[in-house]
Structure formats: C-alpha cells, structure tokens
C-alpha cells in the first residue's frame, strides 16, 4: 500500500474509481444529502471522512457511496521515516536524460525492464521524454520495478507495465479528487498559500475569479480569509497535478465573496457564479494589472509596488515594475494602438454602451495585437513601461463613458450575464455539492476559532 500525507486541512475523495476527467459527477438525491449530512457531522467532530462512490455501468441514477476510510486531521502528521516495502519514486526529466540514466536515478535495478527499454521499437514513439515532465516508478527495496510511468504536463500518463509475455505501454487515466484548503492572509496572498500547503497557481486562479470585485494588487489585507474547493489529478493515490477551483470564498476587509464553477452542459463553457446564479464577473475588471508575484504582497518595511492614484489628469496611475502584464478590463475592440504624444505607447479599447478604456506608457504591446483586434476581458494587451511623459514605470489607465473620464475605482460596474432561466435547474444540481462543502468548511472554521 502507498501512503501519502497532507499539509492541508484534509482532502475528500470523490469519484474514487471513475475515469475522472470524462465522467460526470453523480447528482445528489435527497437521500444522499442526508448521507452527506451524516458525513459532515463526523467531519465537524474533527475527523475527515474520505469516501468514494463507484458509478457502475449505468451511472447517473444509481449511485453508491460508502465510507472507506477515516483520516484524523486534527494534528500535523509528519512523513513516515520507515520505508515501505513497495513505494514510489518520482523525478523530473532534465536536459541530457535518457531512459537508461533515468532508470539509474530512480534506482531501478531490473534487468528485464532495462532490456525492454533498450530494445523496444515502440518506445520512442509512445514514451517521449520531455524536459520538465516527471517520471515515476513503483519499486521495491530490491530495485525491482512494478511499473514506470511518464507524467506529461498536458496529456495522460503513459505507463510501461509487465504483461505475461513481456511489457506493454499504455495510457493510464488519472483520478480526480476534490481537495479543500483554507487560510488567512498574513503577509501576502502567495505566502499564505505556501504556508497552508495550497498550490501557488491557485492563488492566481482565485485572483482571476474575483478580479471584478477585488483588486488583488491593492485591496488585500492581513486577516483576509479564503476557502477553496479544487480538483487535483491523482495516479495510484499520489498527486499528479492541480486542476481547477470548483468553489471559492474570499473575505476581504470583512466583506465575503463566493464563487462556484459552472460548466454549461451543451457548450462546455465555464464560468463562476454566486449561489443564486449571478455572474461573479462584472463587465469590467477592478484593475488592469494582472495579479502576479512581482506585484503582490505587502509589508510594513517597503512601499507596495502597486500604488494607484487618481490624478487631476483624469486617469488612474498604477506604479508597477516594467514588464508587468496589462489586461483589457473588458471585452471590446482595439480602437487605437501606437504612439500618442505624452501617452507614449498607447492602446485604446472601445467597449459596448459608449465605454472606452485607455492604457498608456507601455513598454511593449502584446504580440499580434493591432487596431481592429477583438479582445476579451482579462486578455493581456501589453506591458507596463515608461514611454512618453513618464518619470518612472507605471500604467496610466483611463475609463471613459461617452467620451468623459470617470474614476473607475469608484464606479459601479454592471454585472456580467447571469445563469439563464432554462439552465437554473442544471446549475443548482451542479453546485449543490460544493455549496454544502463550503458551508461545512466555514462552520468548521467558525467552531475552531
Ligand atoms: Zn497618469
């Protein structure tokens, strides 16, 4: 058996045996909600219950759920120091690595496997080594390998495993697990993700989700709190990659925002909504600067790199390092792209309803962007610089309604499209599990305070 451990509050296994990426999540019935309630009651007592259900052939209407294990999460669990008889090793492929050198690094001493790797004709076309991808082996302490698995970044794992006649190379499906994490911001958002063992890339994902409501470059305060429910891909019970945020809550300066992922059944289009189906994205973002590690964080000792100022010249100035990506704050069409006097390198975007936005002093434009290009909300259009009349690198941003500049940091932006009436039912079913989870995690947090 393999064992692995968490620095997180815990994890919940969903769809234990299923081909996670393609199988739809089973719907919840009233009966199952009661079961969940029971499970959550246990959870509230300080233990976490991991449970899986196995959608058999017919799937959706018949659903089985059983409690498979109880993991105590009330205390930090240190990694075991005694090696298991059978365990996994994983390394990242570097420049110059060959299959033979990788076998050595994985401490595999298995003559049959070595011979197969050296002589197989199909191995070059099916087991392609790429720098940065990971390779994992299930081995025992004698050096015998049970399998060798390549974990490419953007496709399914490929595995070499023994058969009765030799070895076979096959694609193996990963399993999706829902994981949750919660934390309080102390010094910076990224820092608080690190401290709580939540993958950093989710900080950027969360900032993106709430970017209409919160300016993550400016508005984050010590004491802000977040809870996330997100999917991760696992293989043989060991982590492979982080997936998507399925539900998120962020409390910023005492105000709480929630978002739930909805995947439209026919188009597959993804979006985040409040639990009553309102779009969390407004038609304009709070800030044109992409939230990044460079611009994130705050400390008492040094000045925040992003300082926004509403100036007499009717724009907002964002001081930020040269090269910081600039996003189109709303969907629209590029009306102007080029040098323009004191503005330096300049972009103007025309949006619906008589609104336009302007971005000045850029160091460069996004590749292939030109006058007439359509841009989506959040699309990178250029990078911060100090071209034109600028003493230091900053973005000068203007927001115009019918030709007149207004202060975008004060304006109330219209919301994006809500869930339509015809999709309301599907929406409620899809988010039900995650609303229950988020509520439970919050109750747990409240009672632990
Ligand atoms: Zn300015």
Boltz pocket constraint, residues with backbone or C-beta under 6 A from the ligand:
constraints:
  - pocket:
      binder: B
      contacts: [[A, 311], [A, 313], [A, 315], [A, 316], [A, 317], [A, 395], [A, 396], [A, 397]]
      max_distance: 6.0
